[in-house]
Amino acid sequence: MTKTYGADPNWWRQACVYQIYPRSFADANGDGIGDLQGITEKVPYLHQLGVDAVWLSPFYPSALKDGGYDVADYRDVDPKIGTLADFDAMMTAFKAAGIKVIVDIVPNHSSDDHVWFQEALRSPKGSPARDRYIFRDGLGPNKDQPPSDWVCIFGGSAWEPVGDGQWYLHLFDTSQPDFNWHHPEVRADFLTTLRFWADRGVSGFRVDVAHGLAKDMSEPLKSQEEMHTLFLETIENGARPNIHPLWDRDEVHEIYREWRKVFDEYDPPLTAVAEAWVASDRKHIYASPEGLGQSFSFDMLMCNFRRDEFRDTIEASLRDASGSGSSTTWVFSNHDVVRHATRYGLPKAVEKGGSHGNFASFCKDYLVSRGKDPVCDVELGLRRARAATLMMLALPGSAYLYQGEELGLPEVADIADEDRQDPTFFRNNGEEMGRDGCRVPIPWTKTGKNFGFGGGKTAHIPMPEWMGEFAVEAEDPDAASTLNLYRRALGLRRELQTDETLEWVNDEPEVLHFKRNGGWEVVMNFDGPEYELPKGEVLVASGKLVGGKVPKNTAVWLKSA
């Protein structure tokens, strides 16, 4: 058994994990792309922030056709952002700071540059090389029509021809061919990859598209219309298992049981968190102690800024986690969604019944209009985001933060077409804007080249002029800044966290009020009249209190009297 640092096997249950999108965090060599040396230089910043762990989005060799999620080599570092020696130096710095490291793993698909896929293209139909991926004959007398009318996640056909009558499946971009997870070599190679990074000191993995690996490709293949109908059924609670050929099939958990055996070779065992867009009552299977151990809950991320939606989600999430033996995960922003400081400033953010129904649509309208229609109320959005995050950090379970949210960064909506990178934009002819707006590099200084992100070439996604007002340098000395709110809250969280329970105090229409064991409580006023503070010592508040009362769009922590 291999010993890793930080021997508490339950460290992850209530950890605060900070997501780093490496290419947009810090650029040490000035080439316009963030790198591992840049991350290493910012370890003191992350230590001062108070996070328990970082999650690194992909840093592997990649053509960057999907922001690094097109992986050409799972056991190396992209030369554009560093070397394995740089990775080891970064790990040493994080270990010295007491910060654990989780790395992204992308098992559903590889890059089309992967050595296996290149071998498959050179090999004939029916060859062992092609069997590692999902190839099918085309339809029609010349086999020049795709095997089905399936549409990929990023738009357009989910099949790509290779010139000999066969087509390969890519549920995302054409540059991301799907693996055949029934193939023993695929399974064995990923076990090797897990051990490779664990032996270099990582504490766990974030598993991309965790619900998509196992596929039933038996023929006849269903139509896109049938597939969409089945998908809508799969994301509803109470759905029958194995109803969709591609998503959330029970066979996927056979894979994760194999992974768990590898995780348990280490002391403490490795942890993993699934990115699984599945019905709430299916998340617990991914979070099983015999499997990955934890699953992201995106339910709160998709809530509108409404008290009832938040409370229902909190109660359901805690109930689901309790049933699985895992802990809850809370997240508001990540590399795939509009930043929550912007979402909460949009007019539809407070509409009733909006959580899952119009989350995508109202964000899409904002992005397609380049932020002009609807217009975001930036000040209101930040006020709500600060309140929501402060409340979330007081909940039992793990909190996942996305780089820059501690600065209150809004979405960058007006990126020039020539500067965009997301394949969603290009595959949909500009009708979908993609995710570049939350992937713009974060600002470190108020002025200067790239606002301190890097002093050489222009950042790989240019940074707008207003970025300086959100810079670390601007917020660090300001006691009321969002950065110092996060620092204060994370410090208190570490002191105050106890067991994974809470007690609701009342049922006011616009107020969440709960107590945690250890004598502290939290009040969040959404849109109600000023709410009388309970007796006790105010520990931290997201905004100014008014005469002993909590105004709307404000949260506060108190030490109970």
N, C-alpha and C positions, 0 to 999 in steps of 0.2 A: 504494500500500500504506500502510495506517495504522499508525503506530508506537504501541505501548502500553508502559507502564512495565515494567521487569524483563525484559530482553531474552533470557534463557535459554529457548530453545524447549522444553527438557526439564524445566522447573521442576516440573511436575506428577508426574513419574514416581515420586518418593519423597517427595512433599509430605505434610505433616500438615494436613488440612482439617477445620475446626471448623464443624459445622452449627448455624446460628442459626434457631430458629423465632421469627420476629420478634415475634409477638403475645405471646410468653411470655418474652422476654429482659430487657427493661428499659423501663419506662414513664416517659418524661420529663415528659409533660404531666398525669399523674395521672388519666387517664380510665379506668383499669383495663385498658388494652390496650397492650402493648408497641409501640414505635414506632421510626422511624429515628433520631430524635434520641437516644433511649435507647441505641441501638446505638453511635452516634457517641461518646457519653460513655464507653462501655466499651471503646473501642479500646485505651487504655493497658493495661487488664486483659488483653486478648487478646494484646497485644504481650508482656507479661510472661509470659503462659502459654507462649508460644513457638511458636504455630501459624504455618504458612506462608500459609494462605488460609482464608477463610470461605466457606461455602455458605449463601446466604440462601434459606430456604423462601419460598413466594410472598408477595409484598408488594403485589400488584396489586389494583385495585378488585375487590371480591368481596362477595357477600352472606354469606359465611362459612358456607355450608351444608355445606362439607367443608373447614373449616380453611384457606380460601384457595386450595384446589386447584380451586375453581369460579371461573374467571377471567372477569371481565366486560370487561376491557380490558387487552391484553397490553403496551401501551406507555404505562402511567401507574402512579402510586402510589395505593394506597387512601387516600382522605382521612382515614380513621380512624387511619392510622399515619404520615402525612406527605405530602410533596409531592415533585415532581421536584427542586426546589431542595434539599430535605432529603437526597435521594438523592445529589445531586452533592456536598454538604458531607460526607456520610458517605464517599463515594469518595475525597475529598481527604484525609480523616483516615486512611483505610486505606493510601493510597498513601504518605503521610508515614511511616507505621509499617512500611512494607515488607511489607504483608499484601495478597495478591491477593483478588479477589472473584469467586465463582462464583454465578450466580443460577439458580433453578429455572425451568424452562420446562415448560408443561403442554400438549403438543400433541395428545393423544388426544381431548380434549373441551374445550368452553368452559363458561362459566356459561350458564344459560338467560336471564340478563340481557344477554348479549352482543348488540350491535347487529345482528349477522348473524342470530342465532336469533330475535330479536324480529321482524325482517323476514320470516323464514321463517314465523312464526306468522301474520303478516298476509297472506301470499301464498298463492295457490291451489296445489293439488296439481299436481306436474309443473313448478313454476316454477323458474327458476334459483336463487332464494333458498333453496328447500328442498333443492336439489341439493348445497349446501355441507355439509349434514348427511345423516343416513341415515334417510329416511322410507320407510315401507312401508304398503300398505293392510292394514287389519285383516282378520281371517278372519270367516266367518259371513255370513249374508245381509245383516246390518246393519253388517258390518265393525266389530263391537263387541268382538271378541276379538283378543288380540295376535297378531301375525304368526307368532310361535313361542312355545314354552314356556320360552324362555331365562330364567335367573335371573341377576340382576346381582350384582356382587361384594359389595355391601352388603346383599343380601337382597331378596326380592321380584322382581317381573317386571322384565326388562331393557327393556321397552317401555312407553311412556306415550302415551295417546291425546291428540289435539289437537282433537277435536270434529267433524271432517269426514270421519271414516272412516279417517284416516291416523294412524299411530303413529310416534314417533321412538325410535331406539335410544339407550340410556344404559347402558353397561356398569358404571357406578358409580351415583351418585345420580340421581334424576329431574331434579335441578338441573344435571346435567352431560351435555348431549347430545353424542354422539360426532360428531366431524368426519368428512366424507367426503374422505379423503386422495387420492382419484383426481381430485378437482376442482382444476384449475390455480390458481384464486384462493386456495384454502387454502394450497397450496404456496408461492405467491408471497408471501402475507401473512406467513407465518412467516419467510421470508428477510428481509423488512423488519424484523420484530421482532428477529431475531438481530443485524442491523446496528445497530438503534436502541440496544440495550444495550451492544454492543461499542464504539460510538462514545462512549458515556458512561464507558468505561474498564473494563468487566468483562473478566475473563480467560477466562471459559468458562461452560459451562452444565451443570446436572444435568438430565437429560431424564426426565421423569416418564412411566411406562408406555411405555417406549421400544419394547417388543416388540408394542405393540397397534395401531399406526397403520394398517397395511395390512390390509385385510379382504377376504375373498371372500364377497360377499353374494349369490352366484348361487343361484337357487332350483332345487329345493325346499330350504328351510332345514332343517338337521338338527335332531333333537330334543335336548333338554337332556341326556338320558341318553347319546346318542351324543357330544355335545360334551364331557361329563365324561370319558368313556372316552378320547377323543382327547387331552384335556388331560393326563391321567395318562401317556399315551404320550409327549407332547411334552417332559415334564420328565425323561424318562429318557435317559441317554446312548445314543447310537446310533440315536435316533429318525429316521425319514424326514423330510425337510423338507416344509413346506407341508401337513402333515396336518391342521392345525386351521384353521378358517375365520377365526378372529379373532386368534390369538396366534402370534407368532414366524414370520411369513411372510417369505420371502426378498425379496418386493417392498419391504419396509420399508427395505432397505438402499439402494434407489434414492433414497429421500428423503434418507438420511444422506450419500450421495455428493454430493447437491446442497448440503447444509449444509457439507460439508467444503470446497467451493469458496469459500464465504463465510468460513469459519474461516481459510483460507489467504490471504485478502485482508489480514490483519493481521500485524504483526511485533512479537513472535513470534506464530505462529498461535494462534488460540483453541483451547481444549481443551473436551472434553465427556465426561461420564460417563453411561452408560446405566443407568437402573433397568430391568433386564430379568430377569424371573423365568422363566428358561429353563434347559434342561439345561446342565450344566457344559461339555459339549463344543460348545455353541452360543454361549457367551459371547464367544469370540474373534472371531466375525464382527462383533459390535457394537463390539468394541475395535479393529477394523481401522484402520490409519493412513489408509485411504481413506474411513473413516466417522467415527464419533464419537471413536475413539482410546482409550477406556477404558470398562470395564463394571464395575458393582458385582458383587462376589462376596458373596453372602449365606450361603455354605456354612458359614463359621466362626460366623456369628451363630446359625445353627440347630444347631450342635453342642451336645451335652450336655457337661458338664464332665468329659470323659474324654480321657485322653492319646491313645489310638489314633485317635479321631475327629479331634482337632486335627491330629495328624501327617498322617493321610491327606489331610485338607483342605489343609494347607499344601503338601504335595507335589503334589497335583493342581492347585492354583491356580497355583503357580510354573510347572508344566509347561504349563498352558494359556496363561499370559501369555507364556511364551517362544515358544510356537508362533505367537502373534498379532503379536509385536513390541511389544505394549503392556506395561504394568506391572500387577502385582497390586494389588487393592484389599482392604483389611481393615476390617471394621466389626463392632462388637458391639451398638451401640444406635443408634436413630434415632427419628423422630417417628411411626413406625408399629408399633413393637414394645415389649413390656414391657422396661424397663431391665434391663441384664444384672446389675447388683448385686442385683436381686430374683430374676431367673431362676436364678441360681446358688445362691440360698439356699433353693430349693424342693426337696422330697425327691426328685422324679423327675429332678433335674438331673444325677444321676450314674448313671442307669440305662443299662444296655448297650443299644446299638442305638437310642438315643432321638433321634438328631440330627434327622432329617427326619420320622421316624415319629410322634413325639408332641409335637413342639415346640408346635404350635398348641393341642393338646388340654390339655396340663398348664398352659399359660398361661391358657387359657380357664377351667379349673376354678378357678384362683386368683382371676381377676377376677370371675367370676359370684358367687363366695362372698364378695366384697368383702374378700378377703385373709384369710379365716378358715379355709378348708379347700381346699388345705393351707395351713398357716401357714408364712410365710417366716422362716428363720433369718437375720435381717438382718446380724448380725455375720459369720456364715460367708459369706453372699452377697457382702458387701463384700470380705472377705479373698480370696475366689476371683476376684472382678472385678478387684481390684488386681493380682493375679498374672497373670491372663490378659491384661490390657491392657499390663502391662510387657513381657510376652513378645511380644505383637503389635507393639508399637512398635519392636521390634528386628528385625522381619522386613523383607526387601526389598519395596519397593513403597510404595503410598500408604496412609496411615492416615486413616480418617474417624472423627472424634469427634462426639458429640452433646452439645449444651449441657447442663451440669449433671452429666455423668458424671465430670468432673474434680473434682467435690465428693463423689462417691460417692453421689449421690442415688438412693434407691430409688423404685420405682413408687408412685404414690398410688392405692391400690385402693378406697378407701371414699368416692368422690365421690358426693354426693347426686344423685338422679335429676334434680332440677330444675336442677342445675348442669352437666349433661352437654351436650356439643355434637356428638359424633361421630354422623353419620347411621347408622352401623352399629347403634348402640344403639336408635335409634328405628324403623328398618326391620325389626328383629328382635324387637320387643316385649320388650326387655330380656334376651333369651336370649343375646345377644352384647353385651359391655360396651363394646367399641370401644377407642379409642386415647387417650382423654382423660388417662389416668393418667400418661402420659409427656410430656404437653403442659402440665402445670401449670407456672406461672412459677417461675423459679429464685430462690433467696433470696440476697440480698446482705448483709443485716445480721442480727444475732442476734435483734433485737427490732424493734418498730415496725410501722407500717402495712405490710402485705404484705411484711414482712421486707426492706424496701428496694427491692422491685421497682418500686413506685410509691407515692407518698405521698397519693394522692387516693382515688378510688373503690376498692372491693374488686376484687381481681384478677378477670379475666374467668372464670377457673376458680379458685375459692377455694383458698388454701394452708393445709394443715393445721398445727396448733400445733407439731408436732415439726420443722418445716422449719428453725427457727432454728439447730439444732445442726449443720446442714449448710451454713450460710451462709458466704460468702466471708470475712466479718469474723471468723467463728469459726475458720476453717481457715488463714487467711493467716499468723498468727504461730506456728502449730504446725508444727514441722519434720517431724513424723511424719504430717501430714494427707495425705489423698488429693490435695488441691490441690497441695501441695508435692512430692508424688511425681510428679505429671504434669509440673510445671514442671522438676523435675530431669531426668526422663527425656527430655522434649522438647529440653532444652538439649543433653544428651549425644547424642541422636539426630542432631541437626544437625551436631555435631562428628564423629561416628563413621561416619555412613553413607558407604559406598563403592559398589561395584558391586551389581548385583541378584542376588547369589548367596548361598547359605549351604552349610555343610558339617555334616552330622549327625555327632555325636561317638560316640554309643552307641545301644543299643537297649533300654535299661532299661524294664521294664513300665510304670512310673508316672512316668517322667521324660522331658521333652524337653530335649535338650542339643545346641546347635548353635554353630558358630563363623561369624563374619563376617570378610571380608577387612579388614585393618587392625589385626588383633591383639586382637579382643574376642570374647567368647562369652557365651552365655545359658543358664541352667539354670532349668527350671521343674519343681517337684515337685508332682504332682497329689495323689495319695493314697498315696504310698509311704512307706517308712521314711526317716528323715533321710538325706539324700544328701550325700556328701563333696564339699565344694567343690573345684574344680580350683585349682591354684596360680595366684595372680595377685591383682591389686588389685580389691577390691569397689568398683564404681562407684555402684550403686544397687540397692536391694532392696525388694520390695513389703511385706516384713514382717521381723520380727526373725530373725536367724540364730542357731543354737544351737551354740556351740562349734565353729565352722568348718563347720557342716553346714546344709543347706537343709531345713527342715521341710516337711511337706505344705501344699498351698495357698499356695505361696510361689514367687516368681521372683526372679532376681538377674542382674545384668550384671557382668561382670568384664573387666578389662584383662588379657589373657593374660600369663603370666610369660615 
